Amino acid sequence: MNGGTAGGPTYVGVDVGTSVIKAALFDASGEQRALRSAPARVVNPREGWFEQDTDEVLAAVGQVVRALVDGESAPGEPPALLALTGQGDGVWLLDGEGRAVRPAVSWLDARAAGIADGWRADGTIEAVFRRTGGAMFPGCPAPVLAWFDRHEPDVLDRSVTAAYCKDMVMQRLTGVRATDTSDSSLPFLDPVTRDYAPDVLDRCGLTHRAGLLAPVAEPLPTGTLTGEGAALTGLPEGTPVSAGPFDLPACALGSGLAATPGDGHLIVGTTLACQVAVAELRPGGEPAGLTIPLGPDRWLRSMPAMVGTAALDWTLKLVGRTHGDVDPLLATGEPGAHGVRCLPYFSPAGERAPFVESGARARLDGLTVQTSTADVVRAVCEGIAFAARHCFEAAGLSGEVAVCGGGIRSREWLRLFADALGRPVRVSACPEVGAYGAVLAGIAATGLPVDTDAWARDRAADTTVVNPGEGPAKRYAEEYERYRAAVDRARTEWKERQV
């Protein structure tokens, strides 16, 4: 087996995403040297249901890791660490061996929308938010588990663990049954004690299912590859493995988000995630988002909107264009999209940040027979950028913004984000910041002798900063106020429709 580049140890980071699974190889200086990826399949067995085959996901993890370590021509030692991150929320129901009891329920799933709506009406969501800093939505574990408890209790009876995605992979590779404080943050973790809060389980009617929750390990679950894990990945048995944090905080860590209160991080991916480092644990305002422990007296206030690039994907398909057309289309237009405006709530599960509304739906307004394809694409891109600004305001952004995700491959859309946010955005030189963040966290958790501070200093020199234009930023500030007013009107309509 060829393990990577010569000149020191290497590290593999695996990011188990919703639509794609990636493995990245990092050398002894923290530089990304190779990447392999495989698609992940989400199935839609019924309206509003979104599921994944656990064995398919695990096989894809093995595929990308094998392709990565076998595909490097330079000889070297096997990787010193396999670090895992992946999608959060949802429920991966496993038996005692870590094997699937049924297909995994994705965070996209809406089957528990009725339960979430009931909890909102009776005050459960508000009470849990004030207690933990996390606002529940249909695809998070509590309502999903409550749905199974009410409708398919035998499934839970056969299960030993209600796992998160990366923790399922960890258990199959190492035999370790555990989770970390990031995944367990929504919704059951007490952010002060950093263990499960019995009163939250009781409020959700799930005390009798508490045994399904894996132990919380700090700083992260760690272990070594078993024979089964070695056979799957092609790495030697005994290779150190870490799990966590999940993809949102992993990307923040990999993007170089400092623990300076007020600094922010934006992921323009399938999820539009806006995160801000905070020094005070005071869940205030409207219940939304989650609060993730970062370290002593530091938390990450995360606002993961349901739909980011998926909204643009849908739009491009609708108008018969591709991602290669985005930059030319945006370059030909101007702020405001000639009066076409978008509310980008395209998820069938509604929205979860910066507010929770299971009935939220997207809309395009201001269309005429003179509306162009460029206008429609720009309106959707602007709507997503305004949603990010809304999330950041709710999270308390006051400092700089680091940005990552597939959406920023569009230079024009990246510039639009800077203009719409009205502040500079900083782009990391590392292409796979989630995998990189997992490696940084794994090195710290396993105690490997690596100077990651030197990695950060070297990477800082390669950072790209995009500044907002004075004219566009002013125009977008005006457009944003119109956007917020439209959101307020729509929320009233959504509530009336549900009555």
C-alpha positions as CSV (number, residue, x, y, z in Angstrom):
1,M,0.0,0.0,0.0
2,N,1.2,3.5,-0.9
3,G,0.4,5.7,2.0
4,G,1.0,9.2,0.6
5,T,3.8,11.7,0.2
6,A,7.3,11.3,1.5
7,G,8.8,13.5,4.2
8,G,6.8,12.7,7.3
9,P,3.4,11.4,8.5
10,T,0.2,11.9,6.6
11,Y,-3.4,12.3,7.9
12,V,-6.7,11.4,6.3
13,G,-9.9,13.4,6.9
14,V,-13.2,11.9,5.8
15,D,-16.3,14.1,5.4
16,V,-19.5,12.0,5.1
17,G,-21.8,14.5,3.5
18,T,-25.4,14.2,2.5
19,S,-24.8,14.1,-1.3
20,V,-21.1,13.3,-1.5
21,I,-18.6,11.5,0.6
22,K,-15.0,12.8,0.5
23,A,-11.6,11.7,1.8
24,A,-8.6,14.2,1.8
25,L,-5.0,13.5,2.4
26,F,-2.9,16.0,4.3
27,D,0.9,15.9,4.6
28,A,3.2,16.7,7.5
29,S,2.8,20.4,7.0
30,G,-1.0,20.3,6.8
31,E,-1.2,20.8,3.1
32,Q,-3.9,19.0,1.2
33,R,-2.3,16.6,-1.2
34,A,-5.1,14.5,-2.7
35,L,-8.8,14.1,-2.7
36,R,-11.2,11.3,-3.6
37,S,-15.0,11.4,-3.6
38,A,-18.1,9.3,-4.2
39,P,-21.7,10.3,-4.5
40,A,-24.2,9.5,-1.7
41,R,-27.7,8.6,-2.4
42,V,-30.8,10.0,-0.6
43,V,-34.0,8.2,-1.3
44,N,-37.5,9.6,-1.1
45,P,-39.8,6.6,-0.3
46,R,-42.8,8.8,0.6
47,E,-43.6,12.5,0.3
48,G,-41.5,14.4,2.9
49,W,-39.5,11.3,3.8
50,F,-35.7,11.3,3.1
51,E,-33.6,8.3,3.9
52,Q,-30.1,6.8,3.3
53,D,-28.9,3.3,3.2
54,T,-26.4,2.9,6.0
55,D,-24.4,0.1,4.3
56,E,-24.2,2.2,1.1
57,V,-22.8,5.1,3.0
58,L,-20.3,2.9,4.9
59,A,-19.2,1.3,1.6
60,A,-18.6,4.7,0.1
61,V,-16.4,5.7,3.0
62,G,-14.3,2.6,2.4
63,Q,-14.2,3.3,-1.3
64,V,-12.9,6.9,-1.0
65,V,-10.3,6.0,1.7
66,R,-9.0,3.1,-0.4
67,A,-8.9,5.2,-3.5
68,L,-7.0,7.9,-1.6
69,V,-4.2,5.9,0.0
70,D,-3.8,3.5,-3.0
71,G,-3.8,6.3,-5.6
72,E,-0.8,8.2,-4.4
73,S,2.3,7.3,-6.4
74,A,4.9,8.4,-3.8
75,P,5.7,5.6,-1.2
76,G,5.3,6.4,2.4
77,E,4.0,5.1,5.7
78,P,0.3,4.5,6.3
79,P,-1.6,7.6,7.6
80,A,-1.0,8.4,11.2
81,L,-4.7,9.3,11.7
82,L,-8.1,8.7,10.1
83,A,-10.4,11.6,11.2
84,L,-14.1,11.5,10.6
85,T,-16.7,14.2,10.3
86,G,-20.1,14.3,8.6
87,Q,-23.7,15.5,8.3
88,G,-25.5,16.2,11.6
89,D,-29.0,15.6,12.9
90,G,-31.2,12.8,11.5
91,V,-31.3,9.4,13.2
92,W,-29.2,6.3,12.3
93,L,-30.8,3.4,14.2
94,L,-28.3,0.6,14.9
95,D,-28.3,-2.8,16.6
96,G,-25.7,-3.9,19.1
97,E,-23.1,-4.5,16.4
98,G,-23.6,-1.0,14.9
99,R,-25.5,-2.4,11.9
100,A,-28.6,-0.7,10.6
101,V,-32.0,-1.7,12.0
102,R,-33.7,0.3,9.2
103,P,-32.7,3.0,6.6
104,A,-31.3,6.1,8.2
105,V,-33.6,9.1,8.6
106,S,-31.9,12.2,7.0
107,W,-31.9,15.6,8.6
108,L,-33.9,16.6,5.5
109,D,-36.8,14.5,6.6
110,A,-40.2,16.0,7.4
111,R,-42.2,13.0,8.8
112,A,-42.0,14.5,12.3
113,A,-43.3,17.9,11.3
114,G,-46.5,17.4,13.1
115,I,-44.8,16.6,16.3
116,A,-42.5,19.6,16.0
117,D,-45.5,21.8,15.3
118,G,-47.2,20.4,18.4
119,W,-44.1,21.0,20.5
120,R,-44.0,24.6,19.3
121,A,-47.6,25.1,20.2
122,D,-47.3,23.7,23.7
123,G,-44.0,25.5,24.5
124,T,-41.7,22.5,24.4
125,I,-39.4,23.9,21.7
126,E,-39.1,27.2,23.5
127,A,-38.4,25.5,26.9
128,V,-35.7,23.3,25.4
129,F,-34.2,26.2,23.6
130,R,-33.9,28.3,26.7
131,R,-32.4,25.3,28.5
132,T,-29.8,24.1,25.9
133,G,-29.5,26.8,23.2
134,G,-30.9,24.5,20.5
135,A,-34.1,24.8,18.7
136,M,-35.7,21.6,17.4
137,F,-36.9,21.1,13.9
138,P,-38.6,18.1,12.1
139,G,-35.3,16.4,11.1
140,C,-33.5,16.6,14.4
141,P,-33.3,13.5,16.6
142,A,-35.9,14.4,19.3
143,P,-39.0,14.7,17.0
144,V,-37.8,11.8,14.8
145,L,-37.4,9.5,17.8
146,A,-40.8,10.7,19.2
147,W,-42.3,9.9,15.8
148,F,-41.0,6.3,15.9
149,D,-42.0,5.9,19.5
150,R,-45.6,6.8,18.5
151,H,-45.9,5.1,15.1
152,E,-43.2,2.3,15.0
153,P,-42.1,1.6,18.5
154,D,-40.9,-1.9,17.6
155,V,-38.2,-0.3,15.5
156,L,-36.8,1.5,18.6
157,D,-37.3,-1.7,20.6
158,R,-35.0,-3.5,18.2
159,S,-32.4,-0.7,18.3
160,V,-29.5,-0.3,20.6
161,T,-28.3,3.1,19.4
162,A,-29.9,6.2,17.9
163,A,-26.6,7.4,16.3
164,Y,-25.4,10.3,14.3
165,C,-23.8,9.7,10.9
166,K,-20.1,10.0,11.8
167,D,-20.7,8.0,15.0
168,M,-22.2,5.1,12.9
169,V,-19.1,5.1,10.8
170,M,-16.9,5.3,13.9
171,Q,-18.6,2.3,15.5
172,R,-18.3,0.1,12.4
173,L,-14.7,1.0,12.0
174,T,-13.5,0.8,15.6
175,G,-16.3,-0.8,17.7
176,V,-16.5,2.4,19.8
177,R,-20.0,3.4,20.6
178,A,-19.9,7.2,21.5
179,T,-20.7,10.7,20.3
180,D,-19.2,14.1,20.9
181,T,-20.6,17.4,22.3
182,S,-21.2,18.9,18.8
183,D,-23.6,16.3,17.5
184,S,-25.3,15.8,20.9
185,S,-25.9,19.6,21.1
186,L,-29.2,19.2,19.3
187,P,-31.2,18.7,21.3
188,F,-30.3,16.7,24.4
189,L,-27.0,18.1,25.6
190,D,-26.7,20.4,28.6
191,P,-24.1,22.9,27.3
192,V,-22.7,23.5,30.8
193,T,-22.3,19.9,32.2
194,R,-21.7,18.6,28.6
195,D,-23.8,15.6,29.3
196,Y,-27.4,14.7,28.5
197,A,-30.1,16.8,30.3
198,P,-32.7,14.4,31.9
199,D,-35.2,17.2,32.0
200,V,-35.0,17.8,28.2
201,L,-35.6,14.1,27.6
202,D,-38.5,14.2,29.9
203,R,-40.0,17.3,28.2
204,C,-39.8,15.4,24.9
205,G,-41.4,12.3,26.3
206,L,-38.3,10.3,25.6
207,T,-36.9,9.4,29.1
208,H,-37.8,5.7,28.5
209,R,-35.6,5.8,25.3
210,A,-32.6,7.5,26.9
211,G,-30.6,4.3,26.6
212,L,-30.5,4.7,22.8
213,L,-28.2,7.8,23.2
214,A,-24.5,6.9,23.0
215,P,-22.2,8.2,25.7
216,V,-20.7,11.7,25.2
217,A,-16.9,11.5,24.9
218,E,-14.7,14.6,25.4
219,P,-13.0,16.0,23.5
220,L,-13.9,13.4,20.9
221,P,-14.6,9.7,20.5
222,T,-11.3,8.0,19.6
223,G,-10.3,4.4,18.9
224,T,-8.3,2.2,16.5
225,L,-9.3,0.3,13.4
226,T,-10.6,-3.2,14.0
227,G,-10.1,-6.0,11.5
228,E,-13.4,-5.2,9.9
229,G,-12.5,-1.5,9.7
230,A,-9.1,-2.3,8.2
231,A,-10.7,-4.6,5.6
232,L,-13.1,-1.8,4.7
233,T,-10.6,1.0,4.4
234,G,-7.5,-0.7,3.3
235,L,-5.6,0.8,6.3
236,P,-3.7,-1.3,8.8
237,E,-5.5,-2.6,11.8
238,G,-4.7,-0.4,14.8
239,T,-4.7,2.8,12.8
240,P,-5.9,5.7,15.2
241,V,-9.4,7.0,14.4
242,S,-11.3,10.0,15.7
243,A,-14.9,11.1,15.2
244,G,-15.9,14.7,15.2
245,P,-16.9,17.3,15.4
246,F,-19.7,17.1,12.9
247,D,-19.5,19.0,9.6
248,L,-20.6,22.5,10.7
249,P,-18.1,23.1,13.5
250,A,-15.5,21.0,11.6
251,C,-15.7,23.4,8.7
252,A,-15.5,26.4,11.1
253,L,-12.4,24.9,12.6
254,G,-10.9,24.1,9.2
255,S,-11.6,27.6,7.9
256,G,-9.6,29.1,10.7
257,L,-12.5,30.6,12.6
258,A,-10.9,32.1,15.7
259,A,-12.6,31.8,19.1
260,T,-12.8,35.6,19.1
261,P,-16.4,36.4,20.1
262,G,-18.3,37.9,17.2
263,D,-16.3,36.3,14.4
264,G,-18.4,34.3,11.9
265,H,-18.3,31.4,9.5
266,L,-20.4,30.8,6.4
267,I,-20.9,27.5,4.6
268,V,-22.4,27.8,1.2
269,G,-23.3,24.2,0.7
270,T,-26.4,22.0,0.6
271,T,-27.1,23.6,3.9
272,L,-26.6,27.3,4.3
273,A,-24.8,27.4,7.6
274,C,-24.0,30.7,9.5
275,Q,-22.0,30.4,12.7
276,V,-20.7,32.9,15.2
277,A,-18.2,32.3,18.1
278,V,-19.8,33.5,21.4
279,A,-18.4,33.9,24.9
280,E,-21.8,33.9,26.8
281,L,-24.3,31.2,27.0
282,R,-27.5,33.2,26.9
283,P,-30.1,31.6,24.6
284,G,-32.2,34.7,23.7
285,G,-34.4,35.9,21.0
286,E,-36.6,33.6,18.9
287,P,-35.8,29.9,19.3
288,A,-33.6,28.8,16.3
289,G,-30.3,27.2,15.6
290,L,-28.1,25.4,18.0
291,T,-25.3,26.2,20.5
292,I,-22.2,24.0,20.2
293,P,-19.4,23.9,22.9
294,L,-16.1,25.0,21.5
295,G,-14.0,25.0,24.7
296,P,-14.0,26.6,28.1
297,D,-16.3,29.6,28.0
298,R,-16.6,29.5,24.2
299,W,-19.5,28.3,22.1
300,L,-20.5,28.3,18.5
301,R,-23.9,29.8,17.8
302,S,-24.9,28.0,14.7
303,M,-27.8,28.9,12.3
304,P,-28.0,26.2,9.7
305,A,-30.7,27.2,7.2
306,M,-32.3,24.2,5.4
307,V,-31.4,25.0,1.8
308,G,-28.3,26.6,0.3
309,T,-26.9,25.4,-3.0
310,A,-29.8,23.0,-3.4
311,A,-32.0,26.0,-4.2
312,L,-29.6,27.1,-7.0
313,D,-29.4,23.6,-8.3
314,W,-33.2,23.5,-8.6
315,T,-33.3,26.9,-10.3
316,L,-30.6,26.0,-12.8
317,K,-32.4,22.8,-13.7
318,L,-35.7,24.7,-14.1
319,V,-34.2,27.2,-16.5
320,G,-32.0,24.7,-18.4
321,R,-28.6,26.0,-17.3
322,T,-25.6,24.6,-15.5
323,H,-23.3,25.7,-12.8
324,G,-20.9,26.8,-15.5
325,D,-23.4,29.4,-16.5
326,V,-23.7,31.1,-13.0
327,D,-20.8,33.5,-13.3
328,P,-21.7,34.8,-16.7
329,L,-25.4,35.2,-15.7
330,L,-24.5,37.1,-12.5
331,A,-22.0,39.2,-14.3
332,T,-24.6,40.5,-16.8
333,G,-27.1,41.7,-14.1
334,E,-27.2,44.2,-11.3
335,P,-28.3,44.2,-7.7
336,G,-32.1,43.8,-7.3
337,A,-32.5,41.5,-10.3
338,H,-34.8,44.0,-12.1
339,G,-37.4,43.7,-9.3
340,V,-37.4,39.9,-9.1
341,R,-37.2,38.8,-5.5
342,C,-36.9,35.3,-3.9
343,L,-37.7,33.8,-0.5
344,P,-35.4,30.8,-0.6
345,Y,-37.3,28.3,1.6
346,F,-37.2,25.4,-0.8
347,S,-37.1,22.5,1.7
348,P,-40.2,20.4,2.0
349,A,-39.5,20.3,5.8
350,G,-39.7,24.1,6.0
351,E,-37.1,26.2,7.7
352,R,-35.0,25.8,10.9
353,A,-32.9,29.0,11.0
354,P,-33.1,31.8,11.8
355,F,-36.6,30.8,12.7
356,V,-38.4,27.4,12.8
357,E,-41.4,27.2,10.4
358,S,-42.3,23.7,9.0
359,G,-44.7,25.4,6.7
360,A,-42.2,27.8,5.1
361,R,-42.1,27.7,1.3
362,A,-40.1,29.4,-1.4
363,R,-41.5,32.0,-3.7
364,L,-40.4,34.1,-6.6
365,D,-42.1,37.5,-6.9
366,G,-42.0,40.3,-9.5
367,L,-41.9,38.1,-12.6
368,T,-43.1,39.5,-16.0
369,V,-42.7,38.4,-19.6
370,Q,-39.6,40.5,-19.7
371,T,-37.9,38.7,-16.9
372,S,-34.7,37.0,-18.1
373,T,-33.0,33.8,-17.0
374,A,-30.2,36.0,-15.5
375,D,-32.9,37.8,-13.4
376,V,-34.2,34.6,-12.0
377,V,-30.8,33.1,-11.2
378,R,-29.7,36.4,-9.6
379,A,-32.8,36.7,-7.5
380,V,-32.3,33.2,-6.1
381,C,-28.6,33.9,-5.4
382,E,-29.6,37.2,-3.7
383,G,-32.3,35.5,-1.6
384,I,-29.8,32.9,-0.3
385,A,-27.3,35.7,0.6
386,F,-30.1,37.6,2.4
387,A,-31.0,34.5,4.3
388,A,-27.4,34.3,5.4
389,R,-27.4,37.9,6.6
390,H,-30.7,37.2,8.5
391,C,-29.0,34.2,10.2
392,F,-25.9,36.1,11.1
393,E,-27.9,38.9,12.6
394,A,-29.7,36.3,14.8
395,A,-26.5,34.7,15.8
396,G,-24.8,37.9,16.8
397,L,-22.2,38.5,14.1
398,S,-19.9,41.5,14.8
399,G,-16.5,40.5,13.4
400,E,-15.0,39.0,10.3
401,V,-16.5,36.2,8.2
402,A,-14.7,33.1,6.9
403,V,-16.5,31.3,4.1
404,C,-16.3,27.8,2.5
405,G,-18.5,25.4,0.5
406,G,-19.2,24.4,-3.1
407,G,-21.2,27.6,-3.7
408,I,-18.1,29.8,-3.5
409,R,-16.6,28.2,-6.6
410,S,-18.6,31.0,-8.3
411,R,-16.5,34.1,-8.0
412,E,-19.5,36.3,-8.8
413,W,-21.7,34.7,-6.2
414,L,-18.9,35.1,-3.6
415,R,-18.7,38.8,-4.4
416,L,-22.4,39.0,-4.1
417,F,-22.2,37.5,-0.6
418,A,-19.7,40.1,0.4
419,D,-21.9,42.9,-0.9
420,A,-25.1,41.5,0.6
421,L,-23.4,40.9,4.0
422,G,-21.8,44.4,3.8
423,R,-18.5,43.1,5.1
424,P,-15.3,41.3,3.9
425,V,-15.4,37.6,3.5
426,R,-12.3,35.4,3.9
427,V,-11.8,32.3,1.8
428,S,-9.5,29.6,3.1
429,A,-6.8,28.2,0.8
430,C,-7.7,24.6,1.9
431,P,-10.3,23.2,-0.5
432,E,-11.7,20.6,1.9
433,V,-12.1,22.5,5.2
434,G,-14.5,20.0,6.8
435,A,-12.0,17.1,6.4
436,Y,-9.2,19.5,7.5
437,G,-11.1,20.5,10.6
438,A,-11.7,16.9,11.5
439,V,-8.0,16.2,11.2
440,L,-7.1,19.2,13.4
441,A,-9.6,18.1,16.0
442,G,-8.4,14.5,15.8
443,I,-4.8,15.4,16.2
444,A,-5.7,17.3,19.4
445,A,-7.9,14.5,20.7
446,T,-5.4,11.7,20.1
447,G,-2.4,13.7,21.4
448,L,-0.3,13.3,18.2
449,P,2.8,15.5,18.3
450,V,1.9,18.0,15.6
451,D,2.4,21.7,15.6
452,T,-1.0,22.7,14.2
453,D,-0.4,26.3,15.1
454,A,2.4,26.3,12.5
455,W,-0.1,24.9,10.0
456,A,-2.4,27.8,10.7
457,R,0.4,30.4,10.3
458,D,1.4,28.9,7.0
459,R,-2.2,28.8,5.7
460,A,-3.0,32.4,6.8
461,A,-0.6,33.6,4.1
462,D,-2.7,32.0,1.4
463,T,-6.1,33.4,2.5
464,T,-8.1,35.3,-0.1
465,V,-10.3,38.3,1.1
466,V,-13.2,39.6,-0.9
467,N,-14.3,43.1,0.0
468,P,-17.8,44.5,-0.5
469,G,-18.2,47.2,-3.1
470,E,-19.5,50.5,-1.6
471,G,-22.3,51.0,-4.2
472,P,-23.6,47.4,-4.3
473,A,-23.4,47.1,-0.5
474,K,-25.6,50.2,-0.1
475,R,-28.1,48.9,-2.7
476,Y,-28.2,45.4,-1.1
477,A,-28.8,47.0,2.4
478,E,-32.0,48.5,0.9
479,E,-32.9,45.3,-0.8
480,Y,-32.4,43.4,2.5
481,E,-34.9,45.5,4.3
482,R,-37.4,44.6,1.6
483,Y,-36.5,41.0,2.0
484,R,-37.0,41.0,5.8
485,A,-40.4,42.7,5.3
486,A,-41.4,40.0,2.8
487,V,-40.3,37.3,5.2
488,D,-42.4,38.7,8.0
489,R,-45.5,38.9,5.7
490,A,-44.9,35.3,4.5
491,R,-44.5,34.0,8.1
492,T,-48.0,35.4,8.9
493,E,-49.4,33.6,5.8
494,W,-47.7,30.3,6.7
495,K,-49.1,30.3,10.2
496,E,-52.6,31.2,8.9
497,R,-52.4,28.3,6.4
498,Q,-51.6,25.9,9.2
499,V,-54.6,26.9,11.3
